[in-house]
Amino acid sequence: MTDNLHEGPLSPVAQPAPPKKLTRREERRRRRQRRRRGEEVLAWVLVPFICFGIYWGINAGFDFFGTSPGQVWDQLMQVKAMMEKRSGSQGARG
């Protein structure tokens, strides 16, 4: 039993090489990639909320003043027509 304890020297176990340390340039490049990815995700989440908020705000404003976009457009066209009449009549005088 004791004779097979000392059969010979053990073979060395191959250890994996430690991971190569990144250069500063590579670290910066990876940070930029992560930041850009994060900004992209944030944009995909925030932009729809911002657009919906603007839409909701405009509709709430119209409701508060008791009007609609069509009525506001018609009123603007009336003002434009009045301004054109006024500028046309002054041009005939001068």
BELSUL-V609178 format. One record per helix or strand. SS is the DSSP state (A for helix, B for strand). FROM is the first residue (numbers start at 1). TO is the last residue. Records with the same first field share a line. If there is no record, write none. Layout:
SS=FROM-TO + FROM-TO
This chain:
A=2-4 + 24-65 + 69-93
